[in-house]
Amino acid sequence: MARQSLGGLENVVKTYGKIRALDGLTLELRAGEVLAVLGANGAGKSTAIAQLLGLSLPDSGRAELFGESPQALVARRQVGVMLQSAGIPPTNTVRELIHLTCSYYADPLEVDEAARMAGVDALLNRRYAALSGGQQRRVQFALAICGRPKLVFLDEPTTGLDIDARQSLWRAIRQLVDNGTSVLLTTHYLEEAEALANRIVVVDHGKVLAEGTPREIASRVARSRIRCLSALDVETVAAWAGVESAVREGARLQIVCETPEAILRRLLDADDALSGLEVSATGLAEAFLALTQNDTEETT
Ligand SMILES: Nc1ncnc2c1ncn2[C@@H]1O[C@H](COP(=O)(O)OP(=O)(O)OP(=O)(O)O)[C@@H](O)[C@H]1O
């Protein structure tokens, strides 16, 4: 069954002087889903979030949340946000901040529960300004979720977190989704999108380049990687039909190609002593690079 739409952007254009930050961007938010918006620096991810939150208005096109303008109070009360620029009063304690944010919502969590979900229960009596960058990020997450919102916007939530803190935030996001909250997440970390998202939208130059499940995005530019121990000349192999790239790492040859079978036959024919053969599928990272590089080539 198709998931219920919670709103989104329709053909939104947003310019800042000569910069076209969004160039006809369309995206839909769906209930019960983690949507990851992926893109390089300046792709338009934060601008898209600003339109969805009503913090900035489109030049043309439409933004809608829960059937309303994103600026309508009834829409804003169903949303939680963790933005890159937080603007949080520095001298308040974590408890005060969560308590204050809870007061904006009709049916918020208990302060202690929100703190526990965000992993900041041990920090409740500390002043925000005295926390580390990673601890502040987790407090921002607590503020995003404490109102029990239906939809949470997380703009690069794990930037600056160490591996443990990132993993624990991933667990908290999964728990949130299990409890019925929908999430829009922007990230530069492909493994984050792969680990959390049901659906990915790749944005570049303010437009959608690709959309699908992590697996669909990866398979759009599916490639295989062959690794083997071989003394074959890397430049000769790189020139074979069907080989996209060949590099040497010490004794190991690494080849990227679309269809590995023909290349494997040719490798085995050319080198009797070839050993340590491995063939693997490339992942989301390569797919993302291939998509954004193709686009750059087309637009330059
Ligand atoms: N307030 C603003 N004034 C002028 N230009 C802006 C403003 N906000 C964004 N831009 C420009 O719009 C484009 C998109 O920026 P945006 O912040 O949406 O990108 P992003 O994908 O979120 O990037 P990052 O990953 O670096 O956060 C960039 O070229 C940026 O310089």
The ligand as an SDF file (V2000), in Angstrom:
LIG
                    3D

 31 33  0  0  0  0  0  0  0  0999 V2000
   20.8370   33.0990    2.5790 N   0  0  0  0  0  0  0  0  0  0  0  0
   21.5430   32.8760    1.4770 C   0  0  0  0  0  0  0  0  0  0  0  0
   22.0550   33.9010    0.7570 N   0  0  0  0  0  0  0  0  0  0  0  0
   22.7510   33.6870   -0.3750 C   0  0  0  0  0  0  0  0  0  0  0  0
   23.0240   32.4610   -0.8810 N   0  0  0  0  0  0  0  0  0  0  0  0
   22.5520   31.4110   -0.2050 C   0  0  0  0  0  0  0  0  0  0  0  0
   21.7950   31.5500    1.0070 C   0  0  0  0  0  0  0  0  0  0  0  0
   21.4680   30.3060    1.4450 N   0  0  0  0  0  0  0  0  0  0  0  0
   21.9960   29.4330    0.5530 C   0  0  0  0  0  0  0  0  0  0  0  0
   22.6430   30.0900   -0.4290 N   0  0  0  0  0  0  0  0  0  0  0  0
   23.3120   29.4700   -1.5910 C   0  0  0  0  0  0  0  0  0  0  0  0
   22.3990   28.5420   -2.1570 O   0  0  0  0  0  0  0  0  0  0  0  0
   23.0700   27.3440   -2.5640 C   0  0  0  0  0  0  0  0  0  0  0  0
   22.4850   26.1400   -1.8220 C   0  0  0  0  0  0  0  0  0  0  0  0
   22.8370   26.2490   -0.4570 O   0  0  0  0  0  0  0  0  0  0  0  0
   22.3540   25.1970    0.6500 P   0  0  0  0  0  0  0  0  0  0  0  0
   22.8000   25.7240    1.9890 O   0  0  0  0  0  0  0  0  0  0  0  0
   20.9160   24.9200    0.4730 O   0  0  0  0  0  0  0  0  0  0  0  0
   23.1900   23.9090    0.2420 O   0  0  0  0  0  0  0  0  0  0  0  0
   23.3910   22.5400    1.0510 P   0  0  0  0  0  0  0  0  0  0  0  0
   23.1280   21.4460    0.0750 O   0  0  0  0  0  0  0  0  0  0  0  0
   22.5920   22.5400    2.3080 O   0  0  0  0  0  0  0  0  0  0  0  0
   24.9450   22.6080    1.3580 O   0  0  0  0  0  0  0  0  0  0  0  0
   25.7970   22.0590    2.6260 P   0  0  0  0  0  0  0  0  0  0  0  0
   25.9100   20.6020    2.4370 O   0  0  0  0  0  0  0  0  0  0  0  0
   27.1010   22.7670    2.4570 O   0  0  0  0  0  0  0  0  0  0  0  0
   25.0680   22.4620    3.8840 O   0  0  0  0  0  0  0  0  0  0  0  0
   24.5430   27.5760   -2.2700 C   0  0  0  0  0  0  0  0  0  0  0  0
   25.1460   28.0490   -3.4560 O   0  0  0  0  0  0  0  0  0  0  0  0
   24.5300   28.6570   -1.1950 C   0  0  0  0  0  0  0  0  0  0  0  0
   25.7150   29.4340   -1.2480 O   0  0  0  0  0  0  0  0  0  0  0  0
  1  2  1  0
  2  3  1  0
  2  7  2  0
  3  4  2  0
  4  5  1  0
  5  6  2  0
  6  7  1  0
  6 10  1  0
  7  8  1  0
  8  9  2  0
  9 10  1  0
 10 11  1  0
 11 12  1  0
 11 30  1  0
 12 13  1  0
 13 14  1  0
 13 28  1  0
 14 15  1  0
 15 16  1  0
 16 17  2  0
 16 18  1  0
 16 19  1  0
 19 20  1  0
 20 21  2  0
 20 22  1  0
 20 23  1  0
 23 24  1  0
 24 25  2  0
 24 26  1  0
 24 27  1  0
 28 29  1  0
 28 30  1  0
 30 31  1  0
M  END
$$$$
